[in-house]
Amino acid sequence: MPLSTDDATRLFAVVASMQTVPLGNLYHWLRLWAQDYLNYPLFTAMMYVTARHFQNDVLPFVVAGVTYAAIMYTVQRFGAVMHLQPTITLLTTIASLLWISFLELVSSMRFTMACSLALLIVVQIYLVPKSRHFWLAQLWLLVPVLIHPGALIIVVPTLLTTFMRPGKVWVKGIWAAALIGLLGYFVIFQAHYSYIAMLVTRFTSYQTGAFSYVTSPQRLLHLGEGLIIMLAGALQLMCLGRRDALTTPTMRTLRTLLLTYLGFIIVSLLVVNIAIRYMTVLPIIGLLGVAVMTADHVRTSQTVKWLNVVLLCGVCGAGLIYNISFLHMTFTTIHWLFPLAGYGPF
């Protein structure tokens, strides 16, 4: 049951209005009554399916399920590739799940889910054994962007990292020309695209808007803890020698991504609204960096490895405190576990 200030309140209102809209008229209805939702086509599709088949409450239920599943798969996949001990993988998974505020996830929905899916795709493409379809696989990065444009902050650095990798020059040239051409096209004709105008509006609002949660000591502590996690992972990866595990492409890529995201967070501290928002998910990359330093194949002291284990345990404890707001949430009656008669087909 969201508060009037939560995004979920507005989303539920749109879902309720969609219940009587036929699929053939959906686009025209959105253009007339909810044009902003055309900028989130995948999430809007989820809203429409919810409107036609379920009660409103199924939307945050599915969002939470997809988000937590994405995080669990990301960490488990990374642990398998890097041959982490099962205990470390489990500890990192719990820490990553608890890092995300459940209250924020089910009240805002779009941003956290998009960024979690972006992290999953980044890990799957960049931190696991590569296939011959590496360049084509990057098209998956469009999925989180079509859920929420905030995922661009995760997607863009990974695309830049791509061009730093060894590979065929002509393939890089084609991708660079395509990206530059697309960017130039949008810049020249931005007046014709509500998506570009929406990005500018969002960025401006985060620069000038006053959000109450920014002043919360709990959120500021969360921000500080996230910086510690990312710094711990980045510094350890930077200290590895050339003859250590850093010589593997996966470790080098992890270091590059972590340093890139850390640099973004440090710069965004100038606009605390943006820094706190992206702290929702970016430290999970830092947790992966901390976890990998406990692996047997990484040559570092046992003291450092145990300190990393203590840090992971500390994140788990802090995450429990951070999610204590779960106890104060009010839930509606659950009767939507399966499509029910009365909600009807398309």
C-alpha positions as CSV (number, residue, x, y, z in Angstrom):
1,M,0.0,0.0,0.0
2,P,2.2,2.9,-1.2
3,L,2.3,6.4,0.2
4,S,1.0,9.2,-1.8
5,T,4.5,10.4,-2.5
6,D,5.7,7.0,-3.8
7,D,6.1,6.3,-7.5
8,A,3.9,3.3,-7.0
9,T,0.9,5.5,-6.3
10,R,1.2,7.0,-9.8
11,L,1.9,3.7,-11.4
12,F,-1.1,2.0,-9.8
13,A,-3.3,4.9,-11.1
14,V,-2.1,4.3,-14.6
15,V,-2.5,0.5,-14.3
16,A,-6.1,1.0,-13.1
17,S,-6.9,3.3,-16.0
18,M,-5.4,0.7,-18.5
19,Q,-7.9,-2.0,-17.4
20,T,-10.5,-1.0,-20.1
21,V,-8.0,-0.1,-22.8
22,P,-7.9,-2.6,-25.8
23,L,-4.5,-3.5,-27.0
24,G,-5.1,-1.9,-30.4
25,N,-5.8,1.4,-28.7
26,L,-3.1,1.3,-26.2
27,Y,-0.6,3.5,-28.1
28,H,-3.1,6.2,-28.8
29,W,-4.3,6.1,-25.2
30,L,-0.8,6.6,-23.9
31,R,-0.2,9.5,-26.3
32,L,-3.3,11.2,-25.0
33,W,-3.2,10.4,-21.3
34,A,0.2,9.1,-20.2
35,Q,2.7,10.1,-22.8
36,D,5.7,9.8,-20.5
37,Y,5.2,6.1,-20.3
38,L,6.0,5.7,-23.9
39,N,9.6,6.3,-22.8
40,Y,9.5,3.0,-20.8
41,P,8.0,0.6,-23.4
42,L,9.1,-2.7,-21.6
43,F,7.9,-1.6,-18.2
44,T,4.7,-0.1,-19.7
45,A,4.1,-3.6,-21.3
46,M,4.4,-5.1,-17.8
47,M,1.9,-2.5,-16.5
48,Y,-0.6,-3.4,-19.3
49,V,-0.4,-7.1,-18.7
50,T,-1.0,-6.4,-15.0
51,A,-3.9,-4.2,-15.7
52,R,-5.6,-6.8,-17.9
53,H,-5.0,-9.9,-15.9
54,F,-4.2,-9.1,-12.2
55,Q,-4.7,-6.6,-9.4
56,N,-2.3,-3.7,-9.1
57,D,-0.2,-5.3,-6.4
58,V,1.2,-8.0,-8.7
59,L,3.4,-5.3,-10.4
60,P,5.7,-4.7,-7.4
61,F,5.6,-8.4,-6.7
62,V,6.9,-9.2,-10.2
63,V,9.4,-6.3,-10.0
64,A,10.9,-7.6,-6.7
65,G,11.0,-11.2,-8.1
66,V,12.8,-10.1,-11.3
67,T,15.2,-7.8,-9.4
68,Y,16.2,-10.3,-6.8
69,A,16.5,-13.1,-9.3
70,A,18.8,-11.0,-11.5
71,I,21.0,-10.2,-8.5
72,M,21.2,-13.8,-7.4
73,Y,22.1,-15.0,-10.9
74,T,24.7,-12.3,-11.3
75,V,26.6,-13.2,-8.1
76,Q,26.2,-17.0,-8.6
77,R,27.4,-16.8,-12.2
78,F,30.4,-14.7,-11.2
79,G,31.2,-17.0,-8.3
80,A,31.2,-20.0,-10.7
81,V,33.4,-18.3,-13.3
82,M,35.9,-17.1,-10.7
83,H,35.9,-20.4,-8.7
84,L,34.9,-18.8,-5.5
85,Q,34.3,-20.9,-2.4
86,P,30.5,-21.7,-2.1
87,T,30.5,-20.0,1.3
88,I,31.9,-16.8,-0.1
89,T,29.5,-16.9,-3.0
90,L,26.5,-17.4,-0.7
91,L,27.8,-14.6,1.6
92,T,28.2,-12.2,-1.3
93,T,24.7,-13.1,-2.6
94,I,23.1,-12.3,0.7
95,A,25.1,-9.1,1.0
96,S,24.0,-8.0,-2.5
97,L,20.4,-8.8,-1.9
98,L,20.3,-6.9,1.4
99,W,22.1,-4.0,-0.1
100,I,18.9,-3.2,-2.0
101,S,16.2,-1.5,0.0
102,F,13.0,-3.6,-0.3
103,L,10.9,-0.5,0.5
104,E,12.5,1.5,-2.3
105,L,12.3,-1.4,-4.7
106,V,8.6,-1.9,-4.4
107,S,7.8,1.8,-4.2
108,S,9.8,3.1,-7.2
109,M,10.1,-0.2,-9.1
110,R,11.5,0.9,-12.5
111,F,14.9,2.2,-11.6
112,T,16.2,-0.6,-9.4
113,M,14.9,-3.3,-11.6
114,A,16.5,-1.7,-14.7
115,C,19.9,-1.3,-13.0
116,S,19.8,-4.8,-11.6
117,L,19.2,-6.2,-15.1
118,A,21.9,-4.0,-16.5
119,L,24.4,-5.5,-14.0
120,L,23.3,-9.0,-14.9
121,I,23.9,-8.3,-18.6
122,V,27.2,-6.6,-18.0
123,V,28.5,-9.5,-15.9
124,Q,27.2,-12.1,-18.4
125,I,28.9,-10.3,-21.4
126,Y,32.1,-9.0,-19.8
127,L,33.0,-11.2,-16.9
128,V,32.3,-14.7,-18.2
129,P,34.0,-16.6,-21.1
130,K,33.4,-14.8,-24.3
131,S,31.7,-16.2,-27.4
132,R,32.0,-15.3,-31.0
133,H,28.8,-13.3,-30.6
134,F,30.3,-10.9,-28.1
135,W,29.5,-7.8,-30.1
136,L,26.0,-8.8,-30.9
137,A,25.3,-9.7,-27.3
138,Q,25.7,-6.1,-26.3
139,L,22.3,-5.4,-27.9
140,W,20.9,-6.9,-24.7
141,L,21.9,-3.7,-23.0
142,L,18.9,-2.1,-24.6
143,V,16.6,-4.1,-22.4
144,P,17.3,-2.2,-19.1
145,V,17.3,1.1,-20.9
146,L,13.8,0.5,-22.2
147,I,12.7,-0.1,-18.6
148,H,14.3,3.0,-17.2
149,P,16.7,5.5,-18.7
150,G,18.8,5.6,-15.5
151,A,20.4,2.3,-16.6
152,L,22.3,4.4,-19.2
153,I,24.8,5.2,-16.4
154,I,25.7,1.5,-16.2
155,V,25.4,0.8,-20.0
156,V,27.5,3.7,-21.4
157,P,30.7,2.9,-19.4
158,T,30.5,-0.7,-20.5
159,L,30.3,0.3,-24.1
160,L,33.3,2.5,-23.6
161,T,35.1,-0.4,-22.0
162,T,34.4,-2.4,-25.1
163,F,36.5,-0.3,-27.3
164,M,39.5,-0.6,-24.9
165,R,39.5,-4.4,-25.4
166,P,41.7,-6.1,-27.9
167,G,39.8,-7.1,-31.0
168,K,39.3,-6.5,-34.7
169,V,39.7,-2.9,-35.6
170,W,37.1,-2.9,-38.3
171,V,34.4,-4.3,-36.0
172,K,35.2,-1.5,-33.5
173,G,35.0,1.0,-36.3
174,I,31.5,-0.1,-37.3
175,W,30.2,0.1,-33.8
176,A,31.9,3.5,-33.1
177,A,30.5,4.9,-36.4
178,A,27.0,3.6,-35.5
179,L,27.0,5.0,-32.0
180,I,28.4,8.4,-33.1
181,G,25.9,8.6,-35.9
182,L,23.0,7.7,-33.6
183,L,24.1,10.2,-31.0
184,G,24.5,12.9,-33.7
185,Y,21.1,12.2,-35.1
186,F,19.4,12.5,-31.7
187,V,21.3,15.7,-30.9
188,I,20.3,17.3,-34.2
189,F,16.7,16.2,-34.1
190,Q,16.2,16.1,-30.3
191,A,13.1,18.4,-30.5
192,H,11.3,15.5,-32.2
193,Y,11.9,12.9,-29.5
194,S,10.3,13.0,-26.1
195,Y,12.8,10.5,-24.9
196,I,15.7,13.0,-25.2
197,A,13.6,15.8,-23.7
198,M,12.7,13.4,-20.8
199,L,16.4,12.7,-20.2
200,V,17.2,16.4,-20.0
201,T,14.3,17.0,-17.7
202,R,15.2,14.1,-15.4
203,F,18.8,15.2,-15.1
204,T,17.8,18.8,-14.4
205,S,15.3,17.8,-11.7
206,Y,18.0,15.7,-9.9
207,Q,20.3,18.7,-10.0
208,T,17.9,21.2,-8.6
209,G,15.2,19.1,-6.8
210,A,15.2,18.7,-3.1
211,F,14.5,15.1,-2.1
212,S,13.7,14.4,1.5
213,Y,15.5,11.0,1.5
214,V,18.8,12.7,0.8
215,T,18.9,14.3,4.2
216,S,18.1,11.0,5.9
217,P,21.1,9.8,8.1
218,Q,20.2,6.3,7.0
219,R,20.7,7.1,3.3
220,L,23.9,9.1,4.0
221,L,25.4,6.2,5.9
222,H,24.4,3.9,3.0
223,L,26.2,6.2,0.7
224,G,29.3,6.2,2.8
225,E,29.3,2.4,3.2
226,G,28.9,2.0,-0.6
227,L,32.0,4.2,-1.2
228,I,34.0,2.0,1.3
229,I,32.9,-1.1,-0.5
230,M,33.8,0.2,-4.0
231,L,37.1,1.7,-2.7
232,A,38.0,-1.6,-1.0
233,G,37.4,-3.6,-4.2
234,A,39.1,-1.1,-6.5
235,L,42.3,-0.6,-4.4
236,Q,42.8,-4.4,-4.0
237,L,42.4,-5.0,-7.7
238,M,44.8,-2.2,-8.5
239,C,47.5,-3.6,-6.1
240,L,47.6,-7.0,-7.8
241,G,50.8,-7.5,-9.8
242,R,51.1,-8.5,-13.4
243,R,52.0,-12.1,-12.5
244,D,48.9,-12.4,-10.4
245,A,45.3,-13.2,-11.4
246,L,44.9,-9.7,-12.7
247,T,46.5,-10.9,-16.0
248,T,43.2,-12.7,-16.8
249,P,40.8,-10.7,-19.0
250,T,38.0,-11.1,-16.4
251,M,40.0,-9.5,-13.6
252,R,41.2,-6.7,-15.8
253,T,37.7,-6.0,-17.0
254,L,36.3,-6.1,-13.4
255,R,38.9,-3.6,-12.3
256,T,38.2,-1.3,-15.3
257,L,34.4,-1.4,-14.7
258,L,34.8,-0.8,-10.9
259,L,37.1,2.1,-11.4
260,T,34.8,3.6,-13.9
261,Y,31.7,3.3,-11.7
262,L,33.7,4.6,-8.7
263,G,34.8,7.6,-10.6
264,F,31.2,8.3,-11.6
265,I,30.0,8.1,-8.0
266,I,32.8,10.4,-6.8
267,V,32.0,13.0,-9.5
268,S,28.2,12.7,-8.8
269,L,28.8,13.6,-5.2
270,L,28.6,17.2,-6.5
271,V,24.9,16.4,-7.0
272,V,24.1,14.2,-4.0
273,N,20.7,13.3,-5.3
274,I,22.3,11.4,-8.2
275,A,25.0,9.8,-6.1
276,I,22.5,8.4,-3.6
277,R,20.2,7.1,-6.3
278,Y,23.0,5.1,-8.1
279,M,24.3,3.8,-4.8
280,T,21.2,1.6,-4.9
281,V,23.0,-1.0,-7.1
282,L,26.6,0.1,-8.1
283,P,28.3,-1.1,-4.9
284,I,27.3,-4.7,-5.9
285,I,30.2,-4.5,-8.4
286,G,32.4,-3.5,-5.5
287,L,31.1,-6.6,-3.6
288,L,32.2,-8.8,-6.5
289,G,35.6,-7.2,-6.4
290,V,35.9,-7.8,-2.6
291,A,34.7,-11.4,-3.0
292,V,37.1,-12.3,-5.7
293,M,40.0,-11.2,-3.5
294,T,39.2,-14.1,-1.2
295,A,39.7,-16.7,-3.9
296,D,42.5,-19.3,-3.5
297,H,44.0,-18.4,-6.9
298,V,44.5,-14.7,-5.9
299,R,47.9,-14.2,-4.2
300,T,47.3,-12.0,-1.2
301,S,47.8,-12.3,2.5
302,Q,45.3,-14.4,4.6
303,T,44.8,-11.3,6.8
304,V,43.5,-9.3,3.8
305,K,41.2,-12.2,2.8
306,W,39.8,-12.5,6.3
307,L,39.2,-8.7,6.4
308,N,37.3,-9.1,3.1
309,V,35.1,-11.8,4.7
310,V,34.5,-9.5,7.7
311,L,33.5,-6.7,5.3
312,L,31.0,-9.0,3.6
313,C,29.5,-10.0,6.9
314,G,29.4,-6.3,7.9
315,V,27.4,-5.5,4.8
316,C,25.0,-8.3,5.6
317,G,24.4,-6.9,9.1
318,A,24.1,-3.3,7.8
319,G,21.7,-4.6,5.1
320,L,19.4,-6.1,7.8
321,I,19.3,-2.7,9.6
322,Y,18.8,-0.9,6.3
323,N,15.8,-3.0,5.5
324,I,14.2,-2.7,8.9
325,S,11.5,-0.5,7.3
326,F,10.0,-3.8,5.9
327,L,8.5,-4.3,9.4
328,H,6.5,-1.0,9.1
329,M,5.1,-1.7,5.6
330,T,1.4,-2.4,5.1
331,F,0.4,-5.0,2.6
332,T,-3.0,-5.6,0.9
333,T,-4.8,-8.9,0.8
334,I,-3.1,-11.4,-1.5
335,H,-5.5,-13.0,-4.0
336,W,-3.6,-12.7,-7.2
337,L,-1.2,-15.7,-7.1
338,F,-2.8,-16.9,-10.4
339,P,-4.9,-15.1,-13.0
340,L,-8.4,-14.9,-11.6
341,A,-11.8,-14.9,-13.2
342,G,-13.0,-11.4,-13.6
343,Y,-9.7,-9.9,-14.9
344,G,-10.3,-11.3,-18.4
345,P,-8.0,-12.0,-21.3
346,F,-6.8,-9.4,-23.8
